[in-house]
Amino acid sequence: MAAQTQSNSSNNDLGHSTFLENDVPMQGDGYYNSHSALQAAAMHRALSLFDTISVNTTQKSDKFTVAEYGCAQGANSLLPIEHILKLRHSGDDAETVESHLIFSDRPGNDFNTLVQTIEQAEFLKKPTIFTSMVAKSFYERVVPKNSVDVGFSLATLHHLQQSPAFVSTQNDAERSLELNRQQAHQDLVRFLTLRSQELRRGGTLILSFVSRSSTGTLNYPNLIDSCRQALVQMVMDKKITPEAAGAFSVPTYDRTFEDVQKSLAEIKHLWQMDELFEAEITHPAYEQLQKAQASGADPETTSRSYADTVIDWMMAVIAGYFTKALQIAAPQLDGNARQELLTEWINRTKDVFLQKHRDSKVSCWFIFVKLIRL
Ligand SMILES: C[S@@+](CC[C@H](N)C(=O)[O-])C[C@H]1O[C@@H](n2cnc3c(N)ncnc32)[C@H](O)[C@@H]1O
């Protein structure tokens, strides 16, 4: 189902003429579902926001619609949906109310695994619950106007619509950060404007995205360093060209609190802000590592297992961007050759992590937002 497109050329209001479209899905065949424990922990942190959604009287008299924006393979969708449905499927009309659940993600997403994930959820088997899937970017309209009661989008919005910093500013980190910051502002305003058309008045929208901590703590710096060092090694060993390494770019931006406040101020006529907070989410494997160490387990096995888990977690999101870099900068390589290089990069990244950053904590900051449609 995945469709890769190459770089786009057009003018945008960031004053740039060349940028890379962000169309890379999470790793397919269920790989993302099995390697998204940190996102699962972030989802658990958001559950209290779901439990305090108020289902108003308009919504009570109508069909109840829930839309998820950026569901990936569904593993982290089910619990929020269960919490939302509990709110609506309780009370006088619990047996008669009909709910429509809409799962959306970009066209390249692994929708086959999503179907299997939904199929396995017992609580969705009621005859009054209907599900749909939409293969569309959330930077476009995804569902009809005025149709959604509750929307949510978890661990998604740090993924930019496109990478404005891709070509001309690769070597200018400050300028690149500023372009991404502007793109992230445009993207959030656009996302919230589109959702304001889709959500009914009084409807609730819950968001989480990777952020830049106000404490100054960096997000998983040791994983990033390991990936970079492994990439450099592969260039030095002539496994990939400098151009291929240079084409590797993950179009994300970690917003600060101030960035988010600025974007929310621009759409305050559309949305009332109910909650806004940041939190550090640690990869659950770190606690398991500490428990294993305390119980006297073999240190080498424990450290390797931890390295495997946290690197595989990161690769579930970024591996596709490595493959895309090869498609752009080394188009002569076939699918098998690309897969071999990807495997080598992953293995080298694990080795660097074990050598230089063994057992170091992997955590990531998120901003959580709850909005009510005015
Ligand atoms: C890190 S995953 C998070 C998935 C899931 N919500 C979770 O919490 O595990 C990010 C997801 O956002 C999706 N995504 C990124 N940009 C998107 C866009 N413009 N439109 C729709 N989905 C997008 C990706 O395809 C991916 O499935």
The ligand as an ORCA input file, in Angstrom:
! r2SCAN-3c Opt
* xyz 0 1
  C       4.525      7.961     15.678
  S       3.101      7.475     14.833
  C       1.819      7.586     16.071
  C       0.722      6.603     15.801
  C      -0.302      6.438     16.919
  N      -1.164      7.599     16.992
  C       0.355      6.152     18.243
  O       0.148      6.942     19.189
  O       1.058      5.142     18.339
  C       2.725      8.884     13.829
  C       1.601      8.606     12.861
  O       1.170      9.858     12.319
  C       0.934      9.650     10.962
  N       1.000     10.914     10.262
  C       2.061     11.753     10.149
  N       1.738     12.785      9.361
  C       0.452     12.586      8.971
  C      -0.440     13.295      8.140
  N      -0.072     14.407      7.523
  N      -1.691     12.809      7.987
  C      -2.085     11.661      8.586
  N      -1.278     10.952      9.378
  C      -0.017     11.401      9.565
  C       2.020      8.690     10.528
  O       1.715      8.086      9.285
  C       2.015      7.732     11.684
  O       1.119      6.693     11.491
*
